[in-house]
């Protein structure tokens, strides 16, 4: 036995407890909720941080000229509640707003009631990141959020939400319907800079973490740092919802810079604040060391020629890191972070011969089932694994049975009801035993779908949000269709559409060689296929609210070639363009 944390630490069989609403979970997962309850912390003499109001904290720093608000949460309702809480502590006027990163900028409009000319500060990349996650990859991003943040899970019972690792919920249910109040920053930076806000000296240090636009905010007169680096759980190098690679080396630089500030007070984007220079220094040091350990050991194993699975089995986090919640696997798990580091550095091929040209999914599973002795033998093995609480093996075996045939959507996700129940049972076993909120929420959400308790099919179709489309010129939205082109429908079609917007702007989209190539600008390709529509009605079509045929019959979309336009749009996998 190794003196360290093995991969089995991410879900400890037999370590299941019951939460206050009947949830089944690891005791550490239930205990972690106590750190995330709603509470307004006073941090030093001139700062406050509201924890538990939403997924993120809303924080406040008082300067001679007023109150600086840091992060505005998910919606106006959330931010309004935070304001009401801090108003019990100070009546200082709102002087400015600062974003630590793009995730929590949705409640800014709530501040305008107190300051209609609100100056906002943030990294230059905030706007681009908001646009990137609301367009081409929206279905995958949305589906990932549903799984990771327990959006489709019940509140009570064994499958009930415990917490989501960084907060007790993704969105506080008390604030529905979650009015979006994002406002762009007028004062931006992408390099270290110093300024004065509300009469206080403020220094900004770009510090990418789970977002490329993250920044550390330093108030030297207060010896206060606000950051998105040190979380109330081991840092998520890998996000189970699906994210771009987060390079630990970049994160380490940010943590070292944070530690070098010598803060007496530390406020995070998540979790309770800290005070005391010694505690902050040691906690930040330990945090960065946990991340370096994962990176260094992944590289060491890769250099030695270990495959990815061999690397995961070989890396055991030192027992030391169990000592504080900030380095415990309460959000993600070490073995997933190791996978992400490996593939981020070297790509998907790990020198395992079997991964060079693997047999295609469903065919491979059919061969495995046959080699195992047939469906009945695999079912028996799953049932045996469940009896022994060997959930890793049960999940793998049951997934063979569920994914060995393609369903009508072309996905290897069908299977007999009894096999879907087997897989759901195995996933719940892992969920109830893991310390990781991410893993628990993902497994339960998937189990609810497998057993028929939840239908997530709507999250596998492209549904553009009207408000997201309206954030950019209408002409740019036509190009988003390129990721919805179905090659079999396009065939040998060579055609260009010019779409003009009655309220300004035009764009073209050319289908050729089974790709759709957009063009926006003053000079557009010549074409015989043209159409015009208002941006309002176009966004309704893109957002699934208005069918193409109805738009044409109602006269809100005009074209000289109705048949040609229908044939063009029929190449795309968007319901409203085919109805």
KAWOUR-V171167 format. One record per residue. RES is the residue in one small letter. SS is DSSP state (2 for helix, 1 for strand, 0 for the rest). PHI is phi in radians with two decimals (* if undefined). Layout:
{{RES:SS:PHI} {RES:SS:PHI}}
This chain:
{{x:0:*} {x:0:-1.54} {x:0:-1.46} {x:1:-3.05} {x:1:-1.58} {x:0:-1.63} {x:2:-1.08} {x:2:-1.19} {x:2:-1.14} {x:2:-1.27} {x:1:-2.56} {x:0:-1.71} {x:0:-1.09} {x:0:1.59} {x:0:-1.79} {x:0:-2.02} {x:1:-2.23} {x:1:-2.03} {x:0:-1.45} {x:0:-1.14} {x:0:-1.96} {x:0:1.43} {x:0:-1.29} {x:1:-1.70} {x:1:-2.87} {x:0:-1.13} {x:2:-0.97} {x:2:-1.19} {x:2:-1.15} {x:2:-1.15} {x:2:-1.06} {x:2:-1.10} {x:2:-1.04} {x:2:-1.12} {x:2:-1.36} {x:2:-1.93} {x:0:-1.18} {x:0:-1.19} {x:1:-2.82} {x:1:-1.62} {x:1:-1.59} {x:1:-1.57} {x:1:-2.07} {x:0:1.21} {x:0:-1.64} {x:0:-2.29} {x:1:-2.53} {x:1:-2.46} {x:1:-2.38} {x:1:-1.64} {x:1:-1.74} {x:0:1.52} {x:0:-1.36} {x:0:-2.82} {x:0:-1.21} {x:0:-1.94} {x:0:-1.50} {x:1:-1.94} {x:1:-2.14} {x:1:-2.45} {x:1:-2.22} {x:1:-1.70} {x:1:-1.94} {x:0:-0.99} {x:0:-1.84} {x:1:2.45} {x:1:-1.75} {x:1:-1.72} {x:1:-1.69} {x:1:-2.04} {x:0:1.23} {x:0:-2.11} {x:1:1.31} {x:0:-1.62} {x:0:-2.84} {x:2:-1.07} {x:2:-1.11} {x:2:-1.14} {x:2:-1.19} {x:2:-1.08} {x:2:-1.15} {x:2:-1.12} {x:2:-1.07} {x:2:-1.06} {x:2:-1.19} {x:2:-1.29} {x:0:-1.18} {x:0:-1.34} {x:0:-1.93} {x:0:-2.68} {x:0:-1.86} {x:0:-1.02} {x:0:-1.16} {x:1:-1.25} {x:1:-1.85} {x:1:-2.92} {x:1:-2.31} {x:1:-2.26} {x:0:-1.77} {x:0:-1.34} {x:0:-2.99} {x:0:-1.37} {x:0:-1.20} {x:0:-2.23} {x:1:-2.25} {x:0:-1.55} {x:0:-2.07} {x:2:-1.14} {x:2:-1.03} {x:2:-1.11} {x:2:-1.44} {x:0:-1.18} {x:0:-1.08} {x:0:-1.74} {x:0:-2.64} {x:0:-1.25} {x:0:-1.90} {x:0:-1.06} {x:1:-1.39} {x:1:-2.13} {x:1:-2.04} {x:1:-3.05} {x:1:-1.11} {x:0:-1.06} {x:0:-1.47} {x:2:-1.01} {x:2:-1.07} {x:2:-1.10} {x:2:-1.17} {x:2:-1.07} {x:2:-1.20} {x:2:-1.11} {x:0:-1.53} {x:0:-1.89} {x:0:-2.06} {x:0:-1.04} {x:0:-1.78} {x:2:-0.97} {x:2:-1.06} {x:2:-1.14} {x:2:-1.12} {x:2:-1.12} {x:2:-1.08} {x:2:-1.10} {x:2:-1.11} {x:2:-1.03} {x:2:-1.25} {x:2:-1.23} {x:0:-1.84} {x:0:1.10} {x:0:-1.17} {x:0:-1.77} {x:0:-1.65} {x:0:-1.25} {x:0:-1.48} {x:0:-2.22} {x:0:1.53} {x:0:-0.95} {x:0:-1.55} {x:0:-1.13} {x:0:-1.09} {x:0:-1.70} {x:0:-2.82} {x:0:-2.04} {x:0:1.53} {x:0:-1.75} {x:0:-2.85} {x:0:-1.49} {x:0:-2.83} {x:0:-1.22} {x:0:-2.29} {x:0:-1.13} {x:2:-1.06} {x:2:-1.20} {x:2:-1.86} {x:0:-1.03} {x:0:-1.67} {x:0:1.05} {x:0:-1.27} {x:0:-1.28} {x:0:-2.26} {x:0:-1.13} {x:0:-2.28} {x:0:-1.22} {x:0:-1.26} {x:0:-1.56} {x:1:-2.00} {x:1:-2.12} {x:1:-2.64} {x:0:-2.43} {x:0:-2.59} {x:0:-0.96} {x:1:-2.65} {x:1:-2.12} {x:1:-2.72} {x:1:-2.17} {x:1:-2.30} {x:0:0.96} {x:0:1.43} {x:1:-1.92} {x:1:-1.20} {x:1:-2.33} {x:1:-2.13} {x:1:-1.91} {x:1:-2.25} {x:1:-0.95} {x:0:-2.56} {x:0:-0.94} {x:0:-2.39} {x:0:-1.50} {x:0:-2.49} {x:0:-1.19} {x:0:-1.79} {x:0:-1.20} {x:1:-2.46} {x:1:-1.61} {x:1:-1.97} {x:1:-2.07} {x:1:-1.93} {x:0:-1.09} {x:0:-1.19} {x:0:-1.74} {x:0:0.90} {x:1:-2.08} {x:1:-2.05} {x:1:-2.04} {x:1:-2.54} {x:0:-2.18} {x:0:-2.02} {x:0:-1.69} {x:0:-1.81} {x:0:-1.45} {x:0:-2.96} {x:0:-0.91} {x:0:-1.06} {x:0:-1.53} {x:0:-1.05} {x:0:-1.99} {x:0:-1.80} {x:0:-1.12} {x:0:-1.28} {x:0:1.75} {x:0:-2.56} {x:0:-1.21} {x:0:-1.07} {x:0:-1.81} {x:0:-1.32} {x:2:-1.03} {x:2:-1.12} {x:2:-1.19} {x:2:-1.08} {x:2:-1.08} {x:2:-1.08} {x:2:-1.11} {x:2:-1.18} {x:2:-1.15} {x:2:-1.13} {x:2:-1.07} {x:2:-1.15} {x:2:-1.18} {x:0:-1.18} {x:0:1.21} {x:0:-1.17} {x:0:-1.57} {x:1:-2.40} {x:1:-2.36} {x:1:-1.97} {x:1:-1.92} {x:0:-1.19} {x:0:-2.42} {x:0:1.40} {x:0:-1.22} {x:0:-1.30} {x:1:-2.26} {x:1:-2.37} {x:0:1.88} {x:2:-1.03} {x:2:-1.16} {x:2:-1.13} {x:2:-1.10} {x:2:-1.06} {x:2:-1.19} {x:2:-1.15} {x:2:-1.15} {x:2:-1.09} {x:2:-1.10} {x:2:-1.10} {x:2:-1.16} {x:2:-1.19} {x:2:-1.10} {x:2:-1.28} {x:2:-1.10} {x:2:-1.00} {x:2:-1.09} {x:2:-1.19} {x:2:-1.05} {x:2:-1.28} {x:2:-1.11} {x:2:-1.14} {x:2:-1.04} {x:2:-1.17} {x:2:-1.10} {x:2:-1.13} {x:0:-1.37} {x:0:1.67} {x:0:-1.28} {x:0:-1.23} {x:2:-1.09} {x:2:-1.14} {x:2:-1.18} {x:2:-1.11} {x:2:-1.05} {x:2:-1.18} {x:2:-1.46} {x:0:-1.55} {x:0:-2.21} {x:1:-1.08} {x:1:-0.98} {x:2:-0.98} {x:2:-0.90} {x:2:-1.30} {x:2:-1.33} {x:2:-1.29} {x:0:-2.44} {x:2:-1.07} {x:2:-1.21} {x:2:-2.04} {x:0:-1.64} {x:0:-1.43} {x:0:-1.70} {x:0:-2.11} {x:0:-1.87} {x:0:-2.27} {x:2:-1.01} {x:2:-1.10} {x:2:-1.25} {x:2:-1.13} {x:2:-1.10} {x:2:-1.01} {x:2:-1.17} {x:2:-1.09} {x:2:-1.04} {x:2:-1.25} {x:2:-1.14} {x:2:-1.50} {x:2:-2.08} {x:0:1.48} {x:0:-1.33} {x:0:-1.53} {x:0:-1.86} {x:0:1.25} {x:0:-1.43} {x:2:-0.96} {x:2:-1.17} {x:2:-1.61} {x:0:-1.23} {x:0:-2.37} {x:0:-1.16} {x:0:-1.12} {x:0:-0.91} {x:2:-0.66} {x:2:-1.08} {x:2:-1.11} {x:2:-1.06} {x:2:-1.16} {x:2:-1.09} {x:2:-1.15} {x:2:-1.13} {x:2:-1.10} {x:2:-1.10} {x:2:-1.15} {x:2:-1.39} {x:0:1.99} {x:0:1.83} {x:2:-1.02} {x:2:-1.07} {x:2:-1.17} {x:2:-1.17} {x:2:-1.05} {x:2:-1.09} {x:2:-1.15} {x:2:-1.08} {x:2:-1.06} {x:2:-1.16} {x:2:-1.10} {x:2:-1.15} {x:2:-1.05} {x:0:-1.50} {x:0:0.99} {x:0:-1.59} {x:2:-1.23} {x:2:-1.03} {x:2:-1.21} {x:2:-1.10} {x:2:-1.10} {x:2:-1.12} {x:2:-1.12} {x:2:-1.14} {x:2:-1.16} {x:2:-1.03} {x:2:-1.21} {x:2:-1.39} {x:2:-1.96} {x:0:-1.46} {x:0:-2.33} {x:0:-1.49} {x:0:-1.58} {x:0:-1.15} {x:0:-1.60} {x:0:1.41} {x:0:-1.75} {x:0:-1.40} {x:0:-2.66} {x:0:-2.01} {x:0:1.50} {x:0:-1.18} {x:2:-0.97} {x:2:-1.15} {x:2:-1.37} {x:2:-1.14} {x:2:-1.16} {x:2:-1.03} {x:2:-1.13} {x:2:-1.07} {x:2:-1.12} {x:2:-1.13} {x:2:-1.12} {x:2:-1.13} {x:2:-1.03} {x:2:-1.17} {x:2:-1.08} {x:2:-1.25} {x:2:-1.82} {x:1:-1.51} {x:0:-1.40} {x:0:-1.51} {x:2:-1.11} {x:2:-1.03} {x:2:-1.17} {x:2:-1.02} {x:2:-1.16} {x:2:-1.11} {x:2:-1.13} {x:2:-1.20} {x:2:-1.04} {x:2:-1.18} {x:2:-1.10} {x:2:-1.10} {x:2:-1.27} {x:2:-1.11} {x:0:-1.57} {x:0:1.52} {x:0:-1.33} {x:0:-2.47} {x:0:-2.07} {x:0:-1.86} {x:2:-1.05} {x:2:-1.10} {x:2:-1.53} {x:2:-1.97} {x:0:-2.18} {x:0:-1.40} {x:0:-2.20} {x:0:-1.24} {x:0:-1.59} {x:2:-1.00} {x:2:-1.17} {x:2:-1.24} {x:2:-1.09} {x:0:-1.25} {x:0:-1.32} {x:0:-2.25} {x:0:-0.98} {x:2:-0.99} {x:2:-1.06} {x:2:-1.28} {x:2:-1.24} {x:2:-1.04} {x:2:-1.15} {x:2:-1.12} {x:2:-1.15} {x:2:-1.06} {x:2:-1.49} {x:2:-1.92} {x:1:-1.19} {x:0:-1.76} {x:2:-0.95} {x:2:-1.13} {x:2:-1.36} {x:2:-1.22} {x:0:0.95} {x:0:-1.72} {x:0:-1.04} {x:0:-2.20} {x:1:-2.68} {x:1:-2.12} {x:1:-1.92} {x:1:-1.89} {x:1:-1.91} {x:1:-1.80} {x:1:-1.85} {x:0:-1.14} {x:0:-1.77} {x:0:2.04} {x:0:1.72} {x:1:-2.69} {x:1:-2.60} {x:1:-2.24} {x:1:-2.39} {x:1:-1.89} {x:1:-1.68} {x:1:-2.74} {x:0:0.91} {x:0:1.12} {x:1:-2.27} {x:1:-1.98} {x:1:-1.92} {x:1:-1.49} {x:1:-2.53} {x:1:-2.35} {x:0:2.59} {x:0:-1.24} {x:0:-1.88} {x:0:-1.94} {x:0:-1.04} {x:0:-1.21} {x:0:-2.74} {x:0:-1.62} {x:1:-1.74} {x:1:-2.29} {x:1:-2.73} {x:1:-2.41} {x:1:-2.87} {x:0:-1.34} {x:2:-1.09} {x:2:-1.04} {x:2:-1.23} {x:2:-1.12} {x:2:-1.12} {x:2:-1.18} {x:2:-1.14} {x:2:-1.10} {x:0:-1.51} {x:0:1.40} {x:0:-1.76} {x:0:-2.44} {x:0:-1.35} {x:2:-0.99} {x:2:-1.10} {x:2:-1.23} {x:2:-1.04} {x:2:-1.27} {x:2:-1.21} {x:0:-1.44} {x:0:1.41} {x:0:-1.43} {x:1:-2.08} {x:1:-1.93} {x:1:-2.69} {x:0:-1.55} {x:0:-2.40} {x:2:-1.07} {x:2:-1.12} {x:2:-1.12} {x:2:-1.16} {x:2:-1.10} {x:2:-1.14} {x:2:-1.11} {x:2:-1.26} {x:0:-1.14} {x:0:-1.34} {x:1:-1.94} {x:0:-1.57} {x:0:-2.41} {x:2:-0.95} {x:2:-1.18} {x:2:-1.49} {x:2:-2.09} {x:0:-2.52}}
